[in-house]
Amino acid sequence: MLIMRISMLSGEVNEMDLDITPAQLESYELFGVLLQDAFPNLSPAEREFIKTGITPEEWYDTFGDG
């Protein structure tokens, strides 16, 4: 599913194609299910994107490896 978010770092519109269902997204956005519970199949970076719009590339460019 193609997800669009505005990055909290850059203000840019970013897209990521994630292996999620509309029902999962609805449970997070409308019913407040925790990210890790709504999307157990996603990586931490993918869940971060859903929450903040920050792509892994933006994260690395801003904060480095770790």
C-alpha positions in Angstrom: 0.0 0.0 0.0 1.4 3.4 -1.0 1.6 5.7 2.0 2.3 9.4 1.8 3.5 11.4 4.7 5.0 14.9 5.3 8.5 14.6 6.9 8.8 16.2 10.3 12.4 16.9 9.5 12.3 18.4 6.0 8.6 19.2 5.4 8.9 17.3 2.2 6.1 14.9 1.0 7.5 11.4 1.1 6.1 8.1 -0.2 6.8 4.5 0.9 5.2 1.3 -0.4 4.5 -0.7 2.7 3.2 -4.2 3.1 0.1 -3.2 5.2 -3.6 -3.3 4.8 -6.2 -0.5 4.9 -7.6 -2.2 8.1 -4.2 -2.0 9.8 -3.8 1.7 8.9 -7.3 2.4 10.1 -6.6 0.6 13.5 -3.6 2.9 14.0 -5.1 6.2 12.7 -8.6 5.9 13.9 -8.5 3.6 16.9 -5.2 4.5 18.5 -3.7 1.0 18.3 0.1 1.2 19.0 2.3 1.2 16.0 4.1 -2.0 16.9 0.7 -3.7 17.5 -0.9 -2.4 14.3 2.1 -3.2 12.1 4.0 -6.1 13.6 5.3 -7.1 10.2 7.1 -3.7 9.6 10.6 -2.8 10.5 11.3 0.0 13.0 12.2 2.3 10.1 9.0 1.6 8.3 7.0 2.3 11.5 8.9 5.5 12.0 7.9 6.6 8.5 4.2 6.0 9.3 4.5 8.0 12.5 6.8 10.9 11.4 7.1 10.8 7.6 10.9 10.5 8.0 12.5 8.1 5.5 15.5 6.0 6.4 17.6 8.1 4.1 16.5 11.4 5.8 17.2 9.7 9.2 20.7 8.7 8.2 21.5 12.1 6.6 20.4 13.9 9.8 21.5 11.5 12.6 24.0 9.2 11.0 24.4 5.5 11.9 23.7 5.6 15.4 
